[in-house]
Amino acid sequence: MSQTTILGNGVLVTDTQQPEVIRNGAVAWQGKRLVAVGNEAAVRSQFPEAAWLDACGGVIHPGLVNLHHHFYSALARGLDPGANMANFGEVLDRLWWRLDRALDLDTVRISAELCAADCVRWGNTTVFDHHASPSAIAGSLDVIADAMRGAGLSAVLCYEVTDRNGPQQAAAGIDENLRFLETTRHDPRIRGVFGLHASFTLRDETLRAVAEQRTASDGCHIHVAEDPVDVAATRETFGVGPVERLARFGLLDDRALLAHGIHLDAADFETIAHHGATVIHNPESNNNNGVGRLDTVVTSNFGCRVGLGTDGMSSAVQRALRSAFLTHRGATRDPMSGFDTLPELLGNNVEIARRFFDEPQLGTLTAGAPADVIVIDAPPPTPIGPENTFGHLVYGLSEAPVRHTVARGAVVLENFRHTTLDPAALAVRANELAPSLWDRFHQLPWGTPFLGSAS
Ligand SMILES: [Zn+2]
């Protein structure tokens, strides 16, 4: 039997949906799974020989799930694009579509490692990433998977297929997804989903090829209506909106992950709900890009599941939750709002992660669940119970550092110190690579047509 470890001396919050809260709580695990959860004295008496990890009064919480990230953007920090960007289309064309073309496998790797370190630091133990590196497509998902395995994290990865760099690169993107999906289909920690950029950069031929070649259960991860340009360009070129278009190609199902959804209409939300797809809210990124705000209440009232992502802005999904809350209140000008749908977001992330990893107990602290556990270093200063954990989360826990991160039984952050990664060494390596990446970026032109050129 493998070593038992007990994590105790904390306030146990078992769940993000309907938690049990235990003041003197503890969890115990053996190998990769929890074996006991409850009152600390009871857990200790069950495993008197166990190793001990001290929560120091903090909140013992399930590891968090981030549903939409872009690791590849890590080296954009401080980059001056050297171009005016008057709207979202220009932000893509003049910043992100030049950055992704400038990436090679070395910069893909360091970007993933930097984000992995941040994910560990913020207790995000399961991450869905959406990757693009058009000059280094083949094998790029393996590089990212290696970084996640090295960090000790679980991840669902994809390559964003697009036509903007021409049909050969669209085909290469499809191949990278198919290859990766096949090699990770039974991997306990790393899984794939079929990546698509956005409707307005995808030709019908490409969507048809994806629909024909993927396995039906693969799902897809795509940007939808982040900005009006996606809706307008899709309607103009293809005669339908992006949601209807995905449905026509059979790409909407209960594993479809639709990032943003800001500029959709009632019919779109009804279609999404009908197919059981998920809309992913990315409030920090949406504010940063000035593209508007997803109305999570309206979306949820149509019966759509709404999840939460960081979209490359950070690796702290709990801070995205706080941002969602404040953005919602600011927009509604209602100081009582925000407690209607927002408490569901992190739980919806967990539900999706369970589906992709075939782990029905993932994201909850209960015996038999994967041992993904964090300690948030914020001993609650006021009464805490199932009825007010969301209030504690948005007003306190989301801003507090994480003391310990345990991912599938491995302590990857112990008393604020990484055990699998060295962030200082990563920063040194990143600083060696960033100047040449930025040089390549600045040599690249902009003016990329949304659908590329036919040749
Ligand atoms: Zn995104």
Boltz pocket constraint, residues with backbone or C-beta under 6 A from the ligand:
constraints:
  - pocket:
      binder: B
      contacts: [[A, 68], [A, 69], [A, 70], [A, 130], [A, 223], [A, 259], [A, 311]]
      max_distance: 6.0
